[in-house]
Amino acid sequence: MYDKKAVYVWIQHELAGLCLLHVCLTLLFSIEISSQLCTMLHFQQNKMNKEILELLKKMSGIFPSQCIRERTAFKPTQEVSQLPLFQKDNAKMAMQEILQEIFNIFRKNLTQSTWDGISIVRFQNRLYQQIQQLEACLKAQMEKDLTNPESEDLQHTSWRVKQYFQGIDAFLKEKQYSLCAWEIIRVEIPRCFVLTDKLNRTL
């Protein structure tokens, strides 16, 4: 005669073991996928950067002549393309931060931009995909190494990147998100991809 309570406890124990095994296998599988993603990261980021720059052009086309005089009003705090490069893992983090800041800027008030809506959505989607890829790769790397690759140099550059984008944000607010303000930022943003391309080449 089986003890029902003992059988029940045994079943619960076995199920818990299976659940733990499932979680472990899922984690290992996701890390393996993320590792493969990291291997292809350089190629994927390079391809997406080209697509994003094309979408930036398609949004509006030729820079409006009425905005030429206003263009001198935008004076960035620094040349973002001249920020220093990093070792491989820090480069990934720097790229992710730059792309996230661009994504945040282009989620603001675009009502006066008169840009092509489809190009805007595709631009935002491509940026989001890049950010997610970098995040997955960094997460897998940190789980594998059990270390945080962030350094003092990266923290300093992170601060400088935030400063640069705060300047863009302040400019848009000052100009009340006007058509010309958005056009000026649209032609400024490709400079950021000069840096992400440099960072990408270090991967």
ABEGO torsion letter per residue (X at the ends): XBBAAAAAAAAAAAAAAAAAAAAAAAAAAAAAAAAAAAAAAAAAAAAAAAAAAAAAAAAAEBBBAAAAAAAAABBBABBAAABBBBBAAAAAAAAAAAAAAAAAAAABBAAAAGBBAAAAAAAAAAAAAAAAAAAAAAAAAAAAAGBBABBAAAAAAAAAAAAAAAAAAAAAAAAGGBAAAAAAAAAAAAAAAAAAAAAAAAX
